[in-house]
């Protein structure tokens, strides 16, 4: 199955993500409307500024709670179904239930999934930050700084979906423990980084264009509506940001996740992990080292080559 087929056949997860994002957005907009009404009634700039900070904080908490209890399970189930689609060419009829069951069977308790996901995400971010050293070396050379910034942006987008690839690999490598499989998944990605980053070039450009569109359309539509209703421009901007983020998370990020996982699974099964890759990654990332140590508890024969 190709990227388009998998994305189209797993749209249920995209709609679930959109629904969750819509709930968060509506709750946040209602809260914003309440605070705007209070600040208008009190007619005090200081109260207005304080309420905006309170609104931003409450929105962030609401998003974190909703993603922790709903978003992560939707993402994990989606990753499981994509992994099955890529490796077997089949998609279960009741996708969400099947994906949720696969997650439970693979990770057992929910907290194990959160630990694995947190370590993988942390390791990827730390390994990605190594690229930042390029700026320290060449940042003072005229013209080079802009090139380095673009390279960092490209790599940041390209690496933004590695954790899903590594978690997807755990569903493919069922005979290994969850920590061992995810540890191998990270190692496989960075061992094939050159090939995968090359294949991610077009995808990254698509993401940049789609993200621009996801931000532009809400700003134009909401801006026009708020202008007709004579609503303040800053309210229009805040609502537009929320809607744009919701659309990007549901549609753009889901497509990128499918595209990246398909590219990854094309090389992962045939990759033989080199004996020294664990040691190299452990030296670069403390999070990867923690992941490796968890994997060693499952598979004591794993070793680090110095």
N, C-alpha and C positions, 0 to 999 in steps of 0.2 A: 504494500500500500504506500502511495506517495503522500507528500505533505498535505496537499489539498484534500485528498480523500479522508485522511485521518482527522484533519481539522473539521471538515464538514460533518463527518460521522460522529464527532464528539462535541458538537455544538451545545449539547445539553449542559455540559460543564461551563461553557462560555455564558449561557443564559443564567445559570446559577450564580456565577461570579457577578454578572451584571445585576441580578436581583439583590444580592447581598450589598453590592456597592450602592444601589438605589436606596435601600433601606438606610444605610449610613448617611447618604447625601440628603435625603428627605429629613431625617432627624436633625442633621446639622443645620440645614436651612431653616427649619422651624425654630431651632434654638437661636439662630442668628436673628430671625424676625422678632423673637421675644426680646432679645437684648437691644435690638434697634428701637423697638417700641419703648422700652424702659429709658434708654438714653435720650430719646426724643421728648419723652414726658418730663424728664429731669432737666433737659436742656443744659447739660454740664459736660464740657469737653473732657474733663478728667475722668468722669464716670464712663464716658464713651470709650476712652482709651483702655481703661481697666477691663471693661466688659469684653472688648475685642480680644484681649489677652486671655481672659477666662474662656471665651468661646473657642479660641484656637486650642487651648489646653484640653477642654472637654471633648472637642472633636477628635483630637489625637488619641485620647483615652478610649473613646467610643470605637474608633477604627481599630485600635490594638486589641480590645476585648472581642470585637466582632470577628476579626481575622484569627484570633487565637482559638475561639470556640467553633467557628464555622468555616472561615477562609482556608485554614491549613488543611482541614479534612477534604474540602473540595479540591484543593490543589493536589494533595497526596493521591486521592482517588483518580484524578485526571492523569497524573503521572503514571500510575499503575496501569490504567487502560491504554495509554499511549504506548507504554513499554510492551504490553501484550500485542497491540496492533502491529508494531514494528517487527517484533520477533516471530509472531505466528501468522500475521495477516488476518486476524479475526478480532472482532469487537463484540463483547458480551451484550446480550439484548437489554438487560436492565443495568445500564452502565454504572450508575452511581452506587447502587447496592453492591454490584460485583466489585467495583473499585474499592469501596469501603471495606468489603470483606477481605480483599487482597492485602490491604494495608494492615488490618488486624492480624491476619495470618502471618504476615511477614515480620511485623514489629512487635506483635503481642500487645503489650500495654501502650497506651497513647503516649505516655511520658518517654518511652524509648524512642519513638519517632521524633519527638521534639528534641531530644538530646542529639540524635544522629543529624537531624536537619540543622540544628544550631552549630554543631561542630563542622559540618560540611560547608555551610554558608560562611562561617568565620574563617575557615582555612582558605576558601576561595578569595575572600576579600583581602586577606593578608598576602596571599600570593600575587594578587592583582596589584597591590600597593608597591610591589617591587619595581613595577614599571615607572613609578613616580621618581625613582632615583635618576632616570634619564634627564629629567628636568633640572636636577641639581648639577648635573655634569655640563649640559649644553645650554642651560637657561640664559646665560649672559651673551651668547653669540647672537648677533642680529638676525632675525628671520627664523631662527631655529626654534625659538620658543613656541611660535604659532604651530609649527609642524608637530612638535612634541605634544602640544595640547590636543591636536586633532588625533594623533596616534593614541593618546591616553583615552580620549573620548571613544574612539573606535573599539579599543580593547575593552574598555569598561562596559560598553553595550554588548560586545561579543561574549564576554565572560559573565554577563549578568544572569545567564540561565544555566550555568554549569551545575549548580546544586541540584536542579531538577534532573539533569542528565545522570548525575551520580546516584541520586535516589532511584531513578528509573533503572539503573544498572542493578540495583539490589533486587528488583523484581525479576530480572533476567537471570541473575546468578543465585538462584534459590538455594543451592546446596551449601552456600557459605552463610555465615552469620551476618546480621545486618551491618555491624560495624566493619567487619572484614570486607564485605562487598562494597560498601560505600567508600572505604579507604582505597580499595583497588580502583573504584570508579574515578576518584580524584586523580590518582596516579596515571590512569589510562588517558584521561583528558589531557593532562600536561605533557605526557609522553607523545601525544599526537597533536600538540598545540599548534605546530606550524601548519599542518594540513587543515585542522579545524578552523583556525583563524582565517586561512585563505578562503575556505568555503563560506565563512561568515561575512565576507566583505559585502556581497550583494544584499544579504539579509540585513546587515547593519544599516545600509543605505535605505532599505525598505522601511525599517523601524523608525529611522529619523524622519522620513517623509510621512509615514502614517501617524507618528506622534505629533508632528507639526499640524497635520490635518485634524487630529483629535483635539488639539488645543484651539485651533483657529475657528472651527465650526461653532463650538459652544460660545466662544467670545463674541462672534458676530451675531448669533441668534439671540443669546441672552442679553447682549448689549442693545439690540434693536427692541426687544420686548420691554426691557427696563426703561429705555428712552421713551417709548410710547406711554408707559405708566408713570413717567416722571420719577423714577426711582434713582437714588444716588448711584454714581458710577462705581464707587468702591464696593457696594453691595453686588452690583452686576459682575464685577471682577472676581469677588470671592465665590459667588455661585458658579461662575464659569470655570474657575479652577477646580472646584469639587466635581463638576460634571465631566470635565476633560480628564481628570485623574480616573474617574469611574470608567469611562469609555476605553481609555488606554489599558487599564488593568484587565478589563474583560476581553477586549478584542485583540489589541495589538500584542499584549504580553502572552496571551494564549497562543496566538499564531507563532510568535517567536519561540515559545517553549516547544511546540510541535516541531518546528523547523530545526531547531538546535538538537533536539533529542533524536530526530531521524538521522541527521548528519553524524551524530555521536555513535549511534548504534550501528552505523555502517562499518565503523572501524573497531569498535570495542570488542566484539566477540573474537576477532582474529588477532588482537594485540597481545603479545607476550611481554609482560611487565619486566623491565630490566632490573637486575639485581640491586642497583644502586639508587633507584628512583626514590624509594622510601626515605633513605638517608638525606638525599638532597632536599626533598620537600620538608622533612622534619627540621632541618637547619634553617629553612626560610620561614616556616610558619609554626608557631607554638600550638595553634588550633589543630593543625594537621598532626602534630606530634601527639596531642591528646587523643585524636581520633585513632592514630596508629596504636597507641597504648591500649585503647579499648578493644581494638581488633586483636591485639596480642593476647588479651584475656580470653577471647573466643578461640584463637588459633595460636597457641604458644610457639609453634615452629616459625612464625614470622620473625624475620630478623632485619636489622638495619645494616646496610653495607657502609662502612666508614670510608 
